[in-house]
Amino acid sequence: MKKNISRRSPIGVFDSGIGGLTVARSLFEILPGENIIYLGDTARLPYGTKSKETVIKYSVEITKFLLNKNVKMVVVACNTASSVALPYLRKLTSLPVIGVIKPGCKAALKETNNFKIGVIGTLGTILSYSYKTQIHKIERETEVFSKACSLFVQLAEDGWTDNKIAKMVAKEYLDEFKRMNIDTLILGCTHYPILKNTISGVLGKKIKLIDSGEEAAKEVKRILEQEDMLNNQKKNGVHKFYVTDFQKKFKEISERFLGQPIHDVKKVKL
Amino acid sequence: MKKNISRRSPIGVFDSGIGGLTVARSLFEILPGENIIYLGDTARLPYGTKSKETVIKYSVEITKFLLNKNVKMVVVACNTASSVALPYLRKLTSLPVIGVIKPGCKAALKETNNFKIGVIGTLGTILSYSYKTQIHKIERETEVFSKACSLFVQLAEDGWTDNKIAKMVAKEYLDEFKRMNIDTLILGCTHYPILKNTISGVLGKKIKLIDSGEEAAKEVKRILEQEDMLNNQKKNGVHKFYVTDFQKKFKEISERFLGQPIHDVKKVKL
């Protein structure tokens, strides 16, 4: 009983949890007319510590859920899922499936002058080498320096985003990037844009920060334009949120990530 | 095809992940002759952010797994599961099911002189009020001060246990306990014993730290003695480890928590 896909169909976005709301936020800003369905797999987060097979399995389940909601496109906001699951998700549908890795890499390569690029993310993302591999696919002669910044996720969720501890942790993680003389740093985790000010405070203004989620949102716009599938309604799109579990402090954290109050959250079983 | 339970049957221990290895470590030390089966639900960690219903469901599944392995007792090393699941697990078996909350509270009440007790744990544990409720059940006239120390888990896993950041984070979380004049602090999370030195460095020697996991291990010994079920073999017991997913850096982190190399880890599907 699937209806036809039209330009008014929603964009489906998913993440392992609430981090992907920073990607949703970028989509809201760049494409205010689009209807968006967001699913956060809060019952099974985090993905970063899980095996490839498990992350693929979960991502396939969620993509099927979104396709059943008649989305016109799937955005994988989660870096870990983007690293490992895209080919498997593309087998499920002929609709566009966009991850955050490639848009982040393309933007970084457009920005860099000295072709020394830093990448920060969760341990899972960094150990997958997905950013490094993607950058080298596009431009082999690039030096890529990667680092897991595990504490940033908890700092972002706790709202410790620009206190002295956040600054000290950022300094501890990031100082070496200055020594490596990078001119561009990819924020390879959906939580990290929340710490943007602190990160650029440590690195200085000469190092340009690339927000993968924001770049993915721009890519979504490009593809929808290309395929003549933009929702050009005048009013704001409808935004629906699904979670697989009601996380503690969900409202408080989600509003910090989304930059606005969140309404209409439903719990679903996949 | 269940065999009979005997004194040589193993003790079953479970946790949402690797944190419970600090409890296993206490069991190894206090009861070296016991055979122990440990299950870490690494595919579905953390429990602290999940709903009560979800944590109960997972705990029931794991307890059934352990009972099928013919354990003589179940130890719930996870604070979150201990908070909410014990009554449901006790419906599954007439064997002893031990959590970490009650032993921790009893030990703290034995230790305190001024009946001002602090409790630290994950957000889930603190919001469940399980330590506070349990302390008041035993001794109503106790002042209990609780605080979630979310960053401690990641610090323990990353091995940032006594650097300047760990010290500053500990100071930020714990300074107020000194103002509240507590004389006893319960470490209500399996990860926190890894930070014991840093925590007592901030609080000073006058405030006694209670490790809930260690107290649970002592309780296990008491019950086995009482029921004449101690494994009094001369050689060391056999220790088996199961996980529901192979976590990144499992070996490195688990050895830090267990205090010894870990062998014979199997992945299981529940």
HADDOCK unambig.tbl for C-alpha pairs under 7 A between the chains (distance, minus, plus):
assign (segid A and resid 43 and name CA) (segid B and resid 50 and name CA) 6.34 0.50 0.50
assign (segid A and resid 44 and name CA) (segid B and resid 44 and name CA) 5.45 0.50 0.50
assign (segid A and resid 49 and name CA) (segid B and resid 247 and name CA) 5.29 0.50 0.50
assign (segid A and resid 49 and name CA) (segid B and resid 248 and name CA) 5.41 0.50 0.50
assign (segid A and resid 50 and name CA) (segid B and resid 43 and name CA) 6.31 0.50 0.50
assign (segid A and resid 50 and name CA) (segid B and resid 245 and name CA) 6.52 0.50 0.50
assign (segid A and resid 50 and name CA) (segid B and resid 246 and name CA) 6.83 0.50 0.50
assign (segid A and resid 50 and name CA) (segid B and resid 247 and name CA) 5.61 0.50 0.50
assign (segid A and resid 51 and name CA) (segid B and resid 245 and name CA) 6.57 0.50 0.50
assign (segid A and resid 51 and name CA) (segid B and resid 246 and name CA) 6.24 0.50 0.50
assign (segid A and resid 51 and name CA) (segid B and resid 247 and name CA) 6.80 0.50 0.50
assign (segid A and resid 151 and name CA) (segid B and resid 154 and name CA) 6.28 0.50 0.50
assign (segid A and resid 154 and name CA) (segid B and resid 151 and name CA) 6.30 0.50 0.50
assign (segid A and resid 165 and name CA) (segid B and resid 169 and name CA) 6.85 0.50 0.50
assign (segid A and resid 169 and name CA) (segid B and resid 165 and name CA) 6.84 0.50 0.50
assign (segid A and resid 245 and name CA) (segid B and resid 50 and name CA) 6.56 0.50 0.50
assign (segid A and resid 245 and name CA) (segid B and resid 51 and name CA) 6.59 0.50 0.50
assign (segid A and resid 246 and name CA) (segid B and resid 50 and name CA) 6.85 0.50 0.50
assign (segid A and resid 246 and name CA) (segid B and resid 51 and name CA) 6.24 0.50 0.50
assign (segid A and resid 247 and name CA) (segid B and resid 49 and name CA) 5.34 0.50 0.50
assign (segid A and resid 247 and name CA) (segid B and resid 50 and name CA) 5.60 0.50 0.50
assign (segid A and resid 247 and name CA) (segid B and resid 51 and name CA) 6.76 0.50 0.50
assign (segid A and resid 248 and name CA) (segid B and resid 49 and name CA) 5.40 0.50 0.50
